């Protein structure tokens, strides 16, 4: 009985902490599932935030394996609080970043109109993007108990094979820059999809601009999950 009351107390405290944290745009509209407060098994929501309408494709099993399942119960709430803190920091300190809190993770999207962008047909990190990535790498080092997934995309202009190669080069440029800036390379997983995973309508100039994007997904690593489960008594 003491163990039950202990677990309930931890869960109640975690709920209170999470409920009190609501100033950040990325978190104030998040529901309980997004904050990790309910039991779940899949990574569908966070995959959808990365690739859009093709979330059900069987080709995305690698993404699911990297992201892992949703952590529920008291552990999920504790993890959610930590991820809320990180999301707020990114939103506050990284201009141009579109920050979403999804399940136990964070999805940051950069397109050509935001803080990390690439010149036409180029994959090098330009000076403006370096400023943004420097700030992002500082936050990653402040919150070390996460895995970082970097995913590259293009619009449908040009040959399929060229776009696939370009999205690979851009995603790897972001990963390499962050790693060279002091973020442990073991935390990264890098994927690229070329033009195959549009989130927006490639028939419009605005849609194509948004599809030329790099996503950064931040999810708890095993250490964070195990520590949260231990603290919650799960």
GUTORTI-891302 format. One record per atom (N, C-alpha, C, O, CB): x, y, z. Coordinates in pm, whole numbers, padded with zeros to 5 digits, always signed. Each point is the difference from the previous one (the first is absolute). Glycine has a CB too. Layout:
// GUTORTI-891302
XYZ;...
END
This chain:
// GUTORTI-891302
+00083-00121+00000;-00083+00121+00000;+00087+00126+00000;-00032+00098-00068;-00149-00224+00190;+00292+00125-00045;+00089+00115+00003;+00057+00026-00139;+00015+00114-00043;+00042-00162+00283;-00025-00063-00309;+00057+00013-00134;-00102+00067-00094;+00036+00083-00084;+00109-00288+00122;-00272+00166-00024;-00104+00058-00084;-00012+00149+00024;-00006+00079-00094;-00115-00297+00095;+00116+00256+00130;-00012+00141+00031;+00122+00078-00048;-00012+00115-00043;-00128-00173+00241;+00257-00004-00190;+00122+00066-00047;-00008+00028-00149;+00032+00109-00046;+00100-00223+00226;-00177+00013-00255;-00011+00017-00145;-00102+00106-00036;+00021+00081-00090;+00045-00320+00061;-00180+00237+00101;-00103+00098-00028;+00048+00141+00032;-00035+00096-00070;-00139-00268+00117;+00254+00184+00059;+00052+00131+00037;+00094+00053-00107;-00008+00117-00038;-00014-00176+00279;+00110-00027-00290;+00093+00041-00104;-00076+00042-00125;+00031+00102-00063;+00143-00256+00154;-00275+00074-00125;-00079+00030-00119;-00073+00133+00015;-00006+00079-00094;-00023-00325+00051;-00026+00270+00163;-00073+00125+00024;+00093+00120-00009;-00036+00103-00057;-00125-00227+00203;+00282+00110-00090;+00097+00109-00007;+00037+00029-00145;+00010+00115-00041;+00079-00177+00267;-00068-00047-00302;+00037+00017-00140;-00111+00068-00079;+00027+00084-00085;+00119-00286+00101;-00270+00164+00013;-00113+00062-00068;-00003+00150+00031;-00024+00082-00088;-00106-00298+00101;+00154+00249+00114;-00001+00141+00041;+00108+00079-00071;-00024+00112-00045;-00066-00180+00267;+00210+00009-00233;+00110+00067-00068;-00033+00022-00145;+00024+00109-00054;+00136-00210+00212;-00214-00001-00222;-00030+00009-00142;-00111+00100-00026;+00008+00079-00094;+00065-00314+00065;-00177+00233+00112;-00112+00090-00019;+00042+00145+00019;-00056+00090-00063;-00099-00269+00140;+00255+00202+00009;+00043+00136+00028;+00088+00059-00107;+00030+00119+00003;-00049-00174+00232;+00064-00028-00329;+00093+00045-00102;-00077+00023-00130;-00027-00095-00072;+00220-00030+00181;-00230+00250-00140;-00087+00021-00115;+00028+00128-00077;-00083+00042-00079;-00086-00170+00200;+00284+00191-00100;+00024+00128-00064;+00047-00014-00143;-00015+00093-00079;+00067-00001+00301;+00005-00206-00259;+00059-00018-00132;-00107-00040-00101;-00083-00086+00029;+00301+00022+00076;-00215+00126-00224;-00100-00029-00103;-00001-00146-00037;-00105-00057-00029;+00131+00288-00058;+00093-00293+00088;+00009-00141-00039;-00065-00091+00101;-00038-00113-00034;+00247+00164-00085;-00225-00007+00244;-00051-00089+00104;-00137+00038+00052;-00070-00085+00055;+00302+00043+00006;-00274+00168-00076;-00122+00038+00068;-00125-00060-00064;-00105-00008+00064;+00218+00218+00001;-00102-00254-00191;-00113-00065-00064;+00014-00151-00003;-00084-00068-00058;+00054+00271-00078;+00134-00255+00199;+00022-00145-00001;-00102-00069+00090;-00031+00048+00109;+00277-00013-00154;-00298-00149-00003;-00092-00076+00084;+00079-00099+00085;+00123-00005-00009;-00307+00031-00162;+00115-00104+00254;+00068-00091+00091;+00084-00103-00074;+00108-00038+00046;-00293+00070+00115;+00135-00077-00277;+00078-00098-00074;+00132+00060-00045;+00104-00064+00008;-00314-00049-00083;+00205+00238+00026;+00122+00064-00046;+00097+00021+00115;+00121-00002-00022;-00250+00113-00159;+00081-00092+00300;+00086+00018+00115;+00044-00133+00059;+00074-00002+00099;-00187+00218-00053;+00069-00328-00102;+00045-00129+00048;-00079-00051+00116;+00048-00087+00072;+00173+00144-00151;-00342-00007+00103;-00074-00037+00118;-00092-00119-00016;-00064-00042+00097;+00078+00274-00036;-00023-00289-00181;-00083-00118-00019;+00083-00110-00062;+00106+00025-00058;-00312+00117+00033;+00157-00264+00038;+00075-00114-00050;-00018-00012-00150;-00112+00009-00051;+00085-00128+00271;+00136+00101-00292;-00004-00019-00143;+00111-00092-00044;+00090-00029+00079;-00191+00254-00108;+00097-00273-00095;+00100-00095-00045;+00073+00045-00125;+00115-00039-00019;-00252-00139+00120;+00074+00258-00186;+00060+00032-00129;+00066+00135-00003;-00005+00076+00097;-00164-00218-00200;+00233+00170-00012;+00065+00129-00020;-00065+00075-00114;+00062+00087-00061;+00153-00180+00149;-00341+00059-00118;-00066+00054-00118;-00012+00150-00002;+00020+00062-00104;-00141-00270+00093;+00087+00271+00124;-00022+00145+00002;+00128+00077-00030;-00001+00097-00076;-00181-00132+00242;+00291-00008-00108;+00125+00072-00022;+00054-00026-00141;+00060+00089-00060;-00009-00103+00306;-00073-00107-00299;+00038-00027-00138;-00081+00089-00093;+00053+00055-00097;+00007-00292+00155;-00191+00250-00029;-00084+00085-00082;+00047+00144-00001;-00010+00068-00102;-00178-00220+00151;+00238+00201+00064;+00049+00137+00007;+00125+00018-00086;+00030+00111-00044;-00125-00091+00274;+00169-00129-00253;+00122+00007-00080;-00029-00014-00148;+00052+00076-00082;+00075-00170+00274;-00211-00004-00228;-00018-00032-00142;-00138+00028-00055;-00021-00010-00121;+00190-00161+00154;-00265+00207+00052;-00129+00042-00052;-00094-00114-00031;-00019-00090+00081;+00133+00285-00171;-00173-00190-00028;-00111-00088-00033;+00040-00145-00024;-00088-00086-00010;-00021+00282-00086;+00236-00225+00085;+00043-00136-00031;+00039-00079+00124;+00082-00092-00008;-00005+00175-00211;-00135-00048+00333;+00036-00062+00127;-00022-00150-00001;+00071-00073+00068;-00128+00285+00046;-00041-00260-00191;-00032-00142+00000;+00088-00085-00088;-00015-00122-00003;-00212+00188+00051;+00319-00005-00119;+00085-00076-00092;+00088-00099+00073;+00059+00032+00103;-00063+00161-00258;+00013-00313+00101;+00086-00103+00060;+00146+00034-00005;+00082-00059+00071;-00250-00105-00133;+00203+00262-00023;+00140+00040-00012;+00049+00078+00121;+00119+00029+00011;-00148-00024-00257;-00061+00028+00337;+00036+00085+00112;+00029-00076+00129;+00005+00058+00108;-00143+00116-00213;+00158-00306+00093;+00029-00080+00119;+00130+00044+00066;+00016-00010+00122;-00139-00182-00225;+00218+00241+00022;+00127+00045+00057;-00021+00122+00088;+00063+00013+00105;+00058-00102-00305;-00209+00178+00156;-00033+00115+00084;-00059-00043+00132;+00038+00051+00106;-00076+00085-00311;-00057-00230+00199;-00063-00048+00123;+00098-00063+00095;-00011+00016+00122;-00196-00051-00249;+00304-00037+00071;+00100-00066+00085;+00087+00101+00073;+00039-00021+00115;-00038-00173-00272;+00031+00304+00090;+00082+00104+00062;-00079+00074+00109;+00052+00026+00108;+00077+00000-00323;-00254+00006+00183;-00081+00080+00092;-00043-00081+00121;+00000+00051+00111;-00079+00085-00303;+00041-00262+00171;-00046-00084+00110;-00146+00025+00033;-00065+00084-00063;+00296-00086+00153;-00282-00071+00006;-00140+00011+00038;-00026+00115+00096;+00092+00058+00057;-00112-00302-00091;-00107+00274+00051;-00041+00103+00094;+00005-00055+00142;-00050-00109+00027;-00097+00216-00203;+00208-00032+00267;+00010-00041+00139;-00119+00057+00076;-00023+00121-00003;+00276-00131-00010;-00328-00076+00082;-00120+00045+00069;+00018+00009+00150;+00110-00019+00053;-00240-00082-00234;+00021+00132+00250;-00002+00005+00145;+00083+00112+00058;+00028+00099-00067;-00064-00340+00064;+00077+00223+00129;+00078+00101+00069;+00133+00027-00067;+00046+00114-00002;-00156-00183+00210;+00173-00036-00262;+00128+00019-00069;-00018+00090-00121;+00084+00085-00028;-00006-00310+00106;-00189+00205-00150;-00027+00083-00117;-00019+00146+00036;+00043+00089-00074;-00145-00285-00033;+00038+00222+00220;-00020+00139+00043;+00134+00064+00038;+00024+00116-00034;-00256-00175+00116;+00317-00015-00013;+00131+00053+00038;+00084+00030-00124;+00067+00102-00008;-00077-00230+00224;+00005+00035-00313;+00072+00023-00126;-00058+00122-00071;+00073+00082-00055;-00022-00330+00035;-00184+00258+00020;-00065+00111-00066;+00043+00135+00055;+00016+00095-00075;-00208-00244+00031;+00210+00156+00175;+00046+00126+00061;+00139+00037-00050;+00025+00117-00032;-00162-00167+00235;+00227-00047-00211;+00135+00027-00049;-00002+00044-00146;+00074+00091-00040;+00017-00258+00202;-00176+00102-00241;-00007+00037-00141;-00066+00136-00018;+00036+00075-00090;-00045-00318+00029;-00089+00275+00147;-00060+00133-00002;+00106+00108+00024;+00003+00102-00068;-00220-00199+00149;+00304+00073+00017;+00106+00095+00031;+00089+00024-00122;+00036+00114-00031;-00040-00188+00272;+00039-00035-00308;+00089+00011-00116;-00072+00069-00116;+00060+00082-00069;+00061-00290+00142;-00248+00174-00094;-00076+00063-00108;-00010+00151+00020;+00015+00077-00094;-00146-00289+00065;+00106+00253+00153;-00010+00142+00029;+00132+00070-00028;+00003+00111-00054;-00177-00158+00228;+00283-00018-00137;+00132+00061-00020;+00028+00017-00150;+00050+00104-00042;+00031-00208+00258;-00114+00002-00295;+00022+00009-00144;-00084+00110-00060;+00049+00081-00078;+00004-00325+00069;-00180+00248+00046;-00091+00100-00054;+00043+00141+00036;-00016+00093-00080;-00168-00259+00093;+00239+00183+00107;+00042+00132+00047;+00131+00044-00062;+00016+00117-00034;-00134-00161+00248;+00213-00049-00230;+00136+00038-00036;+00035-00024-00147;+00103+00050-00047;-00044-00101+00279;-00141-00024-00305;+00033-00031-00139;-00104+00065-00091;-00106-00058-00022;+00215-00162+00089;-00081+00337-00121;-00097+00070-00084;-00026-00076-00129;+00092-00057-00060;-00017+00275+00157;-00201-00218-00140;-00034-00065-00125;-00035-00146+00013;-00051-00060-00095;+00196+00219-00012;-00119-00218+00223;-00029-00143+00017;-00148-00021+00026;-00059+00067+00085;+00291-00105+00004;-00293-00055-00161;-00137-00042+00030;+00010-00118+00096;+00049-00107-00037;-00138+00185-00190;+00043-00059+00350;+00019-00099+00106;-00134-00063+00036;-00097+00070+00029;+00294+00058+00060;-00203-00262-00093;-00120-00073+00038;+00034-00103+00107;+00101-00070-00008;-00199+00103-00223;+00012-00040+00333;+00012-00106+00100;-00097-00111-00039;-00121+00020+00000;+00188+00144+00184;-00013-00280-00216;-00081-00111-00048;+00035-00125+00080;+00117-00040+00004;-00131+00142-00236;-00085-00164+00296;+00024-00117+00084;+00113+00031+00098;-00003+00103+00067;-00075-00259-00252;+00178+00067+00193;+00113+00024+00092;+00112+00082-00064;+00105+00018+00062;-00162-00232+00050;+00036+00263-00233;+00109+00065-00070;-00026+00144-00040;-00103+00058+00032;+00161-00279-00112;+00041+00275+00010;-00006+00136-00055;+00035-00010-00147;+00096-00069-00036;-00035+00178+00260;-00136-00041-00309;+00033+00008-00142;+00028+00145-00035;-00085+00087+00021;-00058-00290-00075;+00261+00229+00001;+00039+00134-00044;+00010-00003-00151;+00071-00084-00056;+00054+00133+00273;-00195+00042-00284;+00002+00005-00146;+00064+00129-00047;-00034+00109+00046;-00173-00250-00055;+00302+00127-00084;+00063+00114-00065;-00027-00010-00149;+00025-00104-00061;+00155+00120+00240;-00232+00092-00239;-00011+00005-00145;+00075+00123-00049;+00069+00067+00078;-00294-00187-00075;+00212+00150-00132;+00084+00108-00054;-00040+00138+00051;+00072+00097-00023;-00040-00236-00179;-00145+00148+00272;-00042+00127+00056;+00035+00013+00149;-00037+00098+00064;-00147-00092-00231;+00255-00105+00221;+00028+00000+00144;+00149-00001+00027;+00081+00033-00087;-00295-00152+00127;+00250+00081+00082;+00137+00021+00048;+00108-00085-00063;+00117+00040+00003;-00223+00023+00200;+00072-00179-00259;+00100-00083-00069;-00053-00022-00140;-00103-00065-00018;+00182-00050+00233;-00009+00167-00315;-00045-00017-00137;+00122-00016-00090;+00113+00028+00040;-00323+00109+00005;+00185-00182-00167;+00108-00026-00095;-00025+00079-00128;-00114+00014-00044;+00150-00245+00140;+00072+00282-00153;-00012+00066-00129;-00037-00105-00106;+00021-00120+00020;+00147+00298+00048;-00223-00132-00178;-00047-00091-00106;+00110-00095-00043;+00111+00041-00034;-00271+00134-00044;+00128-00304+00080;+00091-00108-00042;+00126-00010+00084;+00099-00060-00042;-00186+00090-00187;+00085+00029+00348;+00116-00003+00087;-00031-00079+00128;-00115-00010+00042;+00191+00233-00135;+00030-00278+00153;-00018-00076+00124;+00091+00049+00112;-00002-00054+00110;-00062-00143-00248;+00144+00301+00110;+00089+00052+00105;-00079+00084+00099;-00104+00057-00034;+00297-00056-00127;-00144+00005+00284;-00064+00080+00105;+00047+00144-00014;+00117+00030+00022;-00131-00230+00135;-00078+00291-00195;+00039+00139-00019;+00012+00072+00134;-00032-00057+00104;-00080+00056-00327;+00158+00125+00219;+00032+00071+00124;-00123+00023+00086;+00008-00010+00123;+00181+00120-00240;-00304-00080+00056;-00122+00020+00077;-00042-00129+00069;-00041+00003+00116;-00029+00177-00275;+00079-00292+00089;-00035-00129+00058;+00096-00038+00112;-00041-00064+00097;-00056-00006-00316;+00223+00108+00206;+00097-00028+00106;-00041+00065+00131;+00014-00060+00106;+00166+00042-00279;-00230+00142+00167;-00043+00069+00121;-00110-00079+00070;+00002-00016+00122;+00058+00237-00225;-00155-00269+00025;-00112-00076+00057;+00047-00132+00057;-00039-00037+00111;-00115+00144-00274;+00237-00178+00089;+00046-00132+00045;+00093+00012+00121;+00005-00091+00083;-00026+00006-00318;+00094+00195+00246;+00082+00021+00119;-00087+00007+00125;+00032-00058+00103;+00139+00180-00242;-00283-00050+00128;-00093+00009+00114;-00064-00135+00030;-00015-00039+00116;-00030+00278-00174;+00008-00311-00048;-00063-00130+00019;+00096-00100+00063;-00041-00078+00086;-00105+00124-00282;+00272-00044+00155;+00097-00093+00057;+00023+00029+00148;+00022-00092+00079;+00088+00071-00304;-00114+00148+00263;+00014+00034+00142;-00113-00059+00084;+00023-00048+00111;+00094+00258-00177;-00238-00207+00012;-00114-00058+00071;+00013-00152+00006;-00030-00060+00103;-00117+00251-00177;+00190-00253-00034;+00018-00145+00001;+00102-00043+00107;-00017-00103+00064;-00040+00097-00309;+00161+00086+00262;+00100-00033+00101;-00054+00022+00142;+00044-00066+00094;+00136+00127-00258;-00273+00031+00178;-00062+00026+00129;-00095-00112+00040;-00021-00025+00119;+00043+00270-00161;-00081-00313-00058;-00093-00110+00023;+00058-00126-00066;-00041-00034-00111;-00160+00193+00119;+00294-00227+00058;+00076-00107-00065;-00073-00134-00013;+00042-00085-00078;+00155+00197+00164;-00306-00132-00011;-00061-00133+00004;-00109-00017-00106;-00112-00040+00030;+00161+00031+00213;-00013+00041-00368;-00094-00015-00111;+00071-00057-00122;+00122+00010-00015;-00258+00182+00103;+00056-00252-00175;+00043-00039-00133;-00047+00107-00098;-00104+00061+00021;+00097-00309+00039;+00085+00270-00166;-00030+00106-00095;-00008-00060-00140;+00097-00058-00050;+00018+00230+00196;-00229-00156-00208;-00022-00051-00135;-00005+00118-00096;-00080+00091+00017;-00047-00291+00071;+00214+00198-00190;+00004+00106-00101;-00050-00059-00132;+00053-00101-00046;+00141+00220+00163;-00295-00056-00177;-00064-00054-00120;-00005+00106-00109;-00050+00111+00023;-00087-00270+00118;+00187+00126-00260;+00004+00094-00111;-00106-00029-00104;-00032-00115-00028;+00273+00141+00067;-00298+00083-00098;-00103-00010-00102;+00025+00103-00110;+00072+00098+00021;-00239-00182+00151;+00108+00062-00289;+00002+00099-00108;-00141+00013-00058;-00091-00074+00038;+00334+00020-00092;-00259+00148-00039;-00124+00004-00078;+00015-00097-00118;+00095-00077-00005;-00142+00320+00074;-00046-00238-00164;+00003-00096-00111;+00058+00059-00128;-00017-00057-00107;-00179-00053+00208;+00265+00224-00089;+00064+00059-00117;+00131-00073-00029;+00084-00015+00089;-00190+00239-00039;+00123-00270-00174;+00122-00072-00035;-00017-00150+00006;-00108-00051+00028;+00237+00243+00057;-00021-00263-00112;-00002-00147-00005;-00009-00060+00140;+00054+00056+00096;+00080-00049-00308;-00203-00119+00222;-00015-00069+00129;+00134-00030+00064;+00021+00027+00118;-00233-00127-00200;+00304+00044+00002;+00129-00042+00054;+00081+00120+00049;+00070-00008+00101;-00071-00189-00256;-00010+00309+00083;+00071+00120+00042;-00056+00052+00132;+00075+00037+00090;-00028+00020-00331;-00179-00054+00251;-00064+00049+00122;+00034-00087+00120;+00020+00050+00111;-00204+00044-00250;+00189-00225+00118;+00035-00090+00109;+00142+00029+00049;+00025+00007+00120;-00179-00184-00213;+00246+00194-00002;+00138+00029+00036;+00012+00136+00070;+00075+00015+00096;+00002-00153-00291;-00153+00237+00146;+00006+00133+00060;-00054-00002+00143;+00058+00063+00088;-00084+00039-00317;-00084-00174+00252;-00055-00007+00136;+00096-00072+00094;+00009+00035+00118;-00241-00035-00212;+00305-00099+00042;+00101-00068+00081;+00112+00096+00039;+00040+00006+00117;-00094-00223-00232;+00104+00291+00017;+00110+00092+00027;-00040+00108+00101;+00079+00037+00086;+00008-00081-00316;-00210+00094+00217;-00045+00105+00091;-00019-00052+00141;+00041+00065+00097;-00152+00048-00289;+00050-00230+00204;-00020-00057+00134;+00135-00028+00066;+00019+00030+00119;-00237-00133-00193;+00311+00047-00002;+00131-00031+00056;+00078+00127+00033;+00079+00001+00094;-00078-00214-00225;-00022+00319+00054;+00065+00127+00031;-00043+00051+00137;+00082+00049+00078;-00070+00005-00323;-00142-00065+00274;-00052+00044+00129;+00057-00088+00112;+00048+00051+00101;-00258+00032-00211;+00203-00215+00091;+00052-00092+00101;+00148+00026+00028;+00041+00011+00115;-00209-00183-00187;+00247+00181-00035;+00144+00019+00016;+00032+00132+00067;+00092+00008+00082;-00055-00148-00285;-00112+00244+00169;+00027+00130+00061;-00026-00006+00151;+00080+00049+00079;-00141+00066-00295;-00052-00175+00254;-00032-00010+00142;+00103-00086+00074;+00041+00034+00112;-00285-00006-00168;+00286-00138-00006;+00099-00087+00063;+00134+00071+00014;+00067-00012+00103;-00185-00189-00198;+00157+00275-00007;+00127+00074+00006;-00007+00116+00099;+00103+00056+00038;-00060-00120-00276;-00165+00099+00278;-00017+00108+00096;-00015-00053+00143;-00042+00073+00089;-00064+00063-00269;+00142-00263+00200;+00007-00052+00136;-00113-00089+00045;+00001-00047+00114;+00120+00245-00069;-00221-00225-00133;-00107-00092+00034;+00047-00142-00035;+00045-00023-00112;-00225+00201+00073;+00170-00271+00132;+00054-00134-00021;-00062-00066-00123;-00123-00005-00013;+00161-00017+00261;+00046-00026-00338;-00048-00059-00125;-00084-00125+00023;-00083-00035-00083;+00285+00127-00030;-00182-00160+00226;-00076-00122+00030;-00148+00029+00024;-00081-00092-00001;+00289-00007+00098;-00242+00223-00075;-00140+00037+00025;-00081+00011-00130;-00123+00004+00004;+00197+00117+00203;-00005-00115-00321;-00068+00032-00126;-00039-00123-00081;+00069-00102-00001;+00058+00314-00001;-00239-00198-00066;-00040-00090-00108;-00040+00092-00116;-00078+00093+00020;-00001-00284+00139;+00131+00165-00278;-00025+00088-00114;-00070-00078-00111;+00048-00105-00041;+00153+00245+00100;-00313-00087-00106;-00077-00062-00108;-00033+00106-00105;+00004+00120+00027;-00100-00292+00132;+00062+00125-00280;-00034+00093-00107;-00100-00068-00093;+00005-00121-00023;+00222+00234+00038;-00318-00032-00070;-00110-00054-00080;-00015+00066-00136;-00089-00038-00076;-00023-00014+00286;+00196+00151-00243;-00016+00066-00128;-00137+00064-00011;-00044+00071+00090;+00202-00234-00194;-00225+00137-00009;-00132+00060-00025;-00115-00092+00039;-00116+00034-00024;+00219+00094-00161;-00074-00243+00245;-00102-00104+00018;-00095+00023+00116;-00103-00067+00009;+00265-00087-00106;-00131+00248+00187;-00084+00022+00118;-00043+00146+00012;+00035+00067+00097;+00084-00256+00018;-00195+00239-00212;-00043+00141+00010;-00103+00019+00110;-00090-00083+00018;+00136+00111-00262;-00034+00081+00316;-00101+00039+00099;-00096+00101-00058;-00111+00019+00051;+00273-00063+00133;-00120+00109-00291;-00079+00108-00058;-00016-00023-00150;+00062-00090-00056;+00020+00251+00234;-00164-00080-00242;-00035-00018-00140;+00114+00049-00090;+00031+00119-00003;-00275-00092+00060;+00305-00119-00130;+00108+00037-00091;-00048+00074-00123;+00082+00045-00080;+00041-00242+00161;-00255+00212-00099;-00054+00072-00115;+00010+00152+00017;-00020+00075-00095;-00135-00267+00056;+00186+00236+00161;+00012+00144+00026;+00143+00034+00041;+00072-00083+00055;-00314+00092+00015;+00282+00114-00097;+00134+00045+00038;+00017-00001+00151;+00107-00036+00051;-00097+00178-00256;-00115-00103+00277;+00006+00000+00147;+00016-00142+00054;+00078-00024+00092;-00220+00232-00087;+00067-00302-00062;+00011-00139+00043;+00137-00058-00027;+00055-00070+00085;-00297+00043-00127;+00298+00056-00075;+00134-00051-00032;+00104+00057+00096;+00092-00070+00042;-00158+00048-00283;+00052+00150+00275;+00095+00063+00094;-00005-00070+00135;+00104-00022+00062;-00130+00242-00180;-00093-00254+00164;-00014-00066+00129;+00047-00145-00004;+00044-00055+00101;-00236+00205-00051;+00184-00212-00167;+00046-00139-00013;+00152-00010-00005;+00056-00106+00028;-00267+00052-00147;+00278+00163+00085;+00146+00001+00004;+00041+00027+00144;+00029+00114+00038;-00009-00032-00280;-00017-00187+00322;+00011+00017+00145;+00092-00105+00062;+00029-00104-00059;-00259+00201+00061;+00275-00065+00118;+00070-00096+00086;-00075-00005+00132;-00024+00104+00063;+00252-00060-00175;-00264-00164+00154;-00062-00020+00131;+00103-00050+00100;+00088-00079-00035;-00309+00031-00074;+00209+00094+00232;+00080-00053+00111;-00099-00051+00104;-00075+00079+00058;+00272+00081-00102;-00197-00290+00069;-00086-00058+00103;+00086-00037+00120;+00106-00061-00014;-00268-00027-00160;+00115+00126+00292;+00073-00023+00125;-00085-00090+00087;-00113+00035+00034;+00233+00189-00047;-00066-00340+00049;-00077-00097+00078;+00084-00048+00119;+00122+00008-00004;-00248-00081-00203;+00061+00025+00313;+00075-00046+00117;+00091-00118-00034;-00036-00086-00079;-00151+00164+00226;+00306-00080-00087;+00084-00119-00016;-00030-00099+00112;-00082+00027+00088;+00263+00111-00199;-00116-00252+00105;-00028-00107+00098;+00024+00045+00143;-00073-00039+00092;+00135-00129-00265;+00041+00251+00192;+00031+00047+00136;-00115+00082+00057;-00041-00021+00114;+00286+00022-00171;-00297+00093-00022;-00111+00082+00048;-00122-00086+00031;-00066+00020+00102;+00151+00173-00236;-00114-00288+00048;-00117-00087+00020;+00014-00083+00127;-00093-00007+00080;+00059-00002-00329;+00150-00053+00268;+00020-00085+00116;-00003+00081+00130;-00056-00045+00100;+00191-00110-00242;-00076+00272+00140;-00001+00083+00122;-00142+00047+00032;-00038+00006+00117;+00274+00070-00167;-00314-00043-00052;-00138+00043+00025;-00084-00114+00053;-00082+00020+00090;+00104+00149-00271;-00003-00289+00127;-00075-00115+00048;+00036-00032+00145;-00086-00036+00081;+00077-00054-00315;+00138+00102+00265;+00044-00026+00137;-00061+00101+00097;-00048-00036+00107;+00263-00061-00195;-00212+00225+00048;-00053+00104+00086;-00151-00015+00020;-00052+00029+00107;+00234+00122-00185;-00250-00198-00027;-00146-00017+00008;-00039-00134+00060;-00118-00025+00023;+00095+00173-00220;+00121-00235+00221;-00028-00130+00057;-00065-00095-00097;-00071-00092+00041;+00049+00203+00175;+00046-00091-00347;-00059-00088-00101;+00091-00122-00026;-00033-00085-00082;-00083+00285-00023;
END
